[in-house]
Amino acid sequence: MLRVNKKIEYGIIALLYLVGKEDKVASVREISNNCGIPETLLSKIMQSMKNVGFVSAVYGNQGGYRLSRELSEINLLDLTQALAGP
């Protein structure tokens, strides 16, 4: 059985949420409210995923995050290293 920590679990959930949004932008608050992830932790997770290029940030009033890669191009090892270190 594979066990992952909360950061990785929340990262996976956030990525799956963004897949459902297609090319639209989702704010951290929106993802947090819809997925039950603490907003402060999710903010850090999204920033980490932005730094490695999984998501891109859109700034401004209608800003948020969207996928910058296809989900099939993101593997669990890369996500784990981005969120929990090597």
N, C-alpha and C positions, 0 to 999 in steps of 0.2 A: 504494500500500500504506500502510495506517495503522499508525503506530508509536506505542506508548504506553510510558511508563516503568513500572518494576516496581511502584511504589505503585499506579498505576491498574490494572495487570494483577492485582495481589493483591486490590485492592478489588473488582474484577469477580468474581474467583473466590470471595471471601468472600460477596458478595451471592448468587451462584448457589448456594453451599452452604446459605445460610439459606433460600432458596426451597425447597430439598429438605427442610428441617426443618419446613415448614409453620408452625404457630403455636408450635412448641416453641422453647426457648431453647438456644443453643449457646455454650459458653465459648470464649474466645480460644484456650485450650490445645487444645480439641477441634477447632476449625477449623484451627489450626496443624498439628496432628498428621495430620489427614485430608487436608489440601490441600498440605502441604509448604511452608508459608509460615513464615519466621522469626517466632517468637512476639513478640519485642519490637517488630518493625516492624508486625506485624499489630495489636498493641495500639494503636499510634499511629493506624493507618488506621481502626480501628473507632471510636476516639474522635473522629476528624475526621468520620466518617460520622454519628456520633451528634449532633454539633454542628449539622449541617445537616438533621437529621431523617430520614435514610434508614433508620437503625436506632434502636432504643430499647434502653436498658440495663435489665437486671433485676439487682438487688443481692441479696446473701445467698449462702448456701452453694450453692444450686442456680442461681445467677445466670449471666448471660451476656448475649448479644445476640439480638435477633430483628428481623425487618423491621418497620418502622413504616409503610411505604408499599408499594403493589403495585410489583413490579419494572417494570411497564409505565409507571409514573409517574416513573421515574428515568432521565434521559437521560445520555448519555456526556459532554456538555458540563458538566452540573452536577456529575457525579462528578469530572471532571478538575479543575474549579475548586475543589472541596472538598479534593482530595488534593494538587494540585500548584500551586494558585494561579491567578490570572487570566492 
